[in-house]
């Protein structure tokens, strides 16, 4: 059985903001990808950015530089409800 690893989830209020995150992350070579929001989290637009938790600082710097405002930043631990950062 595959063990679930913690994952960093960044949520957005609008689809436009989620797509902007994708664009700036790809341009900056930042890690992660767009996913549907996990059901453990409630978010505005239904899209989220997923990456490894240790990549938080890099993603925050990219978001600041690209003027991207997240709705929330969460770390999901397998099947738990997750923790907000």
Phi and psi restraints in degrees (value plus and minus 20) as a CYANA .aco file:
   2 UNK   PHI     -96.6   -56.6
   2 UNK   PSI     110.5   150.5
   3 UNK   PHI    -104.3   -64.3
   3 UNK   PSI     113.8   153.8
   4 UNK   PHI    -101.3   -61.3
   4 UNK   PSI     114.4   154.4
   5 UNK   PHI    -119.3   -79.3
   5 UNK   PSI     134.1   174.1
   6 UNK   PHI     -81.2   -41.2
   6 UNK   PSI     127.6   167.6
   7 UNK   PHI    -158.7  -118.7
   7 UNK   PSI     124.7   164.7
   8 UNK   PHI    -108.6   -68.6
   8 UNK   PSI     108.8   148.8
   9 UNK   PHI    -143.4  -103.4
   9 UNK   PSI     102.5   142.5
  10 UNK   PHI    -129.7   -89.7
  10 UNK   PSI     102.3   142.3
  11 UNK   PHI    -125.6   -85.6
  11 UNK   PSI     141.4   181.4
  12 UNK   PHI    -156.3  -116.3
  12 UNK   PSI     131.6   171.6
  13 UNK   PHI     -96.5   -56.5
  13 UNK   PSI     -49.5    -9.5
  14 UNK   PHI    -150.0  -110.0
  14 UNK   PSI     133.7   173.7
  15 UNK   PHI     -84.1   -44.1
  15 UNK   PSI     -55.9   -15.9
  16 UNK   PHI     -79.7   -39.7
  16 UNK   PSI     -60.2   -20.2
  17 UNK   PHI     -89.8   -49.8
  17 UNK   PSI     -57.7   -17.7
  18 UNK   PHI     -84.1   -44.1
  18 UNK   PSI     -62.8   -22.8
  19 UNK   PHI     -88.5   -48.5
  19 UNK   PSI     -54.1   -14.1
  20 UNK   PHI     -84.6   -44.6
  20 UNK   PSI     -60.6   -20.6
  21 UNK   PHI     -79.1   -39.1
  21 UNK   PSI     -65.2   -25.2
  22 UNK   PHI     -79.7   -39.7
  22 UNK   PSI     -64.9   -24.9
  23 UNK   PHI     -83.5   -43.5
  23 UNK   PSI     -67.4   -27.4
  24 UNK   PHI     -91.8   -51.8
  24 UNK   PSI     -53.1   -13.1
  25 UNK   PHI     -87.9   -47.9
  25 UNK   PSI     -62.7   -22.7
  26 UNK   PHI     -83.9   -43.9
  26 UNK   PSI     -61.6   -21.6
  27 UNK   PHI     -85.0   -45.0
  27 UNK   PSI     -54.9   -14.9
  28 UNK   PHI    -108.8   -68.8
  28 UNK   PSI     -26.3    13.7
  29 UNK   PHI      52.4    92.4
  29 UNK   PSI       3.3    43.3
  30 UNK   PHI     -97.3   -57.3
  30 UNK   PSI     129.3   169.3
  31 UNK   PHI     -96.4   -56.4
  31 UNK   PSI     137.1   177.1
  32 UNK   PHI      97.8   137.8
  32 UNK   PSI    -198.5  -158.5
  33 UNK   PHI    -180.4  -140.4
  33 UNK   PSI     139.7   179.7
  34 UNK   PHI     -96.4   -56.4
  34 UNK   PSI     119.0   159.0
  35 UNK   PHI    -160.3  -120.3
  35 UNK   PSI     143.9   183.9
  36 UNK   PHI     -86.5   -46.5
  36 UNK   PSI     125.9   165.9
  37 UNK   PHI     -81.3   -41.3
  37 UNK   PSI     108.6   148.6
  38 UNK   PHI     -80.1   -40.1
  38 UNK   PSI     128.0   168.0
  39 UNK   PHI     -86.3   -46.3
  39 UNK   PSI     -35.2     4.8
  40 UNK   PHI     -91.6   -51.6
  40 UNK   PSI     -34.1     5.9
  41 UNK   PHI    -140.6  -100.6
  41 UNK   PSI     122.4   162.4
  42 UNK   PHI    -123.8   -83.8
  42 UNK   PSI     107.7   147.7
  43 UNK   PHI    -164.5  -124.5
  43 UNK   PSI     136.7   176.7
  44 UNK   PHI     -79.6   -39.6
  44 UNK   PSI     -72.1   -32.1
  45 UNK   PHI    -120.4   -80.4
  45 UNK   PSI     -31.7     8.3
  46 UNK   PHI      68.5   108.5
  46 UNK   PSI     -20.2    19.8
  47 UNK   PHI    -138.5   -98.5
  47 UNK   PSI     128.2   168.2
  48 UNK   PHI    -164.9  -124.9
  48 UNK   PSI     140.9   180.9
  49 UNK   PHI    -122.4   -82.4
  49 UNK   PSI     109.1   149.1
  50 UNK   PHI    -134.5   -94.5
  50 UNK   PSI     115.8   155.8
  51 UNK   PHI    -172.6  -132.6
  51 UNK   PSI    -198.7  -158.7
  52 UNK   PHI     -98.5   -58.5
  52 UNK   PSI     122.6   162.6
  53 UNK   PHI     -75.8   -35.8
  53 UNK   PSI     -53.4   -13.4
  54 UNK   PHI     -91.2   -51.2
  54 UNK   PSI     -26.0    14.0
  55 UNK   PHI    -115.2   -75.2
  55 UNK   PSI     -12.2    27.8
  56 UNK   PHI     -76.3   -36.3
  56 UNK   PSI     -70.0   -30.0
  57 UNK   PHI     -80.7   -40.7
  57 UNK   PSI     -62.5   -22.5
  58 UNK   PHI     -82.7   -42.7
  58 UNK   PSI     -63.7   -23.7
  59 UNK   PHI     -86.7   -46.7
  59 UNK   PSI     -58.0   -18.0
  60 UNK   PHI     -83.1   -43.1
  60 UNK   PSI     -59.1   -19.1
  61 UNK   PHI     -85.2   -45.2
  61 UNK   PSI     -61.4   -21.4
  62 UNK   PHI     -84.9   -44.9
  62 UNK   PSI     -61.7   -21.7
  63 UNK   PHI     -84.3   -44.3
  63 UNK   PSI     -62.3   -22.3
  64 UNK   PHI     -81.2   -41.2
  64 UNK   PSI     -67.1   -27.1
  65 UNK   PHI     -84.3   -44.3
  65 UNK   PSI     -54.5   -14.5
  66 UNK   PHI    -114.6   -74.6
  66 UNK   PSI     -15.4    24.6
  67 UNK   PHI      37.3    77.3
  67 UNK   PSI      25.1    65.1
  68 UNK   PHI    -122.9   -82.9
  68 UNK   PSI     107.6   147.6
  69 UNK   PHI    -128.0   -88.0
  69 UNK   PSI      94.7   134.7
  70 UNK   PHI     -98.6   -58.6
  70 UNK   PSI     133.0   173.0
  71 UNK   PHI     -98.4   -58.4
  71 UNK   PSI     -58.9   -18.9
  72 UNK   PHI    -181.8  -141.8
  72 UNK   PSI     137.6   177.6
  73 UNK   PHI    -147.1  -107.1
  73 UNK   PSI     104.7   144.7
  74 UNK   PHI    -151.6  -111.6
  74 UNK   PSI     132.4   172.4
  75 UNK   PHI    -137.5   -97.5
  75 UNK   PSI      98.1   138.1
  76 UNK   PHI    -116.9   -76.9
  76 UNK   PSI     109.2   149.2
  77 UNK   PHI    -125.1   -85.1
  77 UNK   PSI      65.8   105.8
  78 UNK   PHI      41.1    81.1
  78 UNK   PSI    -136.8   -96.8
  79 UNK   PHI    -118.3   -78.3
  79 UNK   PSI     -10.9    29.1
  80 UNK   PHI     -96.1   -56.1
  80 UNK   PSI     154.9   194.9
  81 UNK   PHI     -95.6   -55.6
  81 UNK   PSI     -32.3     7.7
  82 UNK   PHI      68.5   108.5
  82 UNK   PSI     148.3   188.3
  83 UNK   PHI    -147.1  -107.1
  83 UNK   PSI     118.1   158.1
  84 UNK   PHI    -102.8   -62.8
  84 UNK   PSI     124.8   164.8
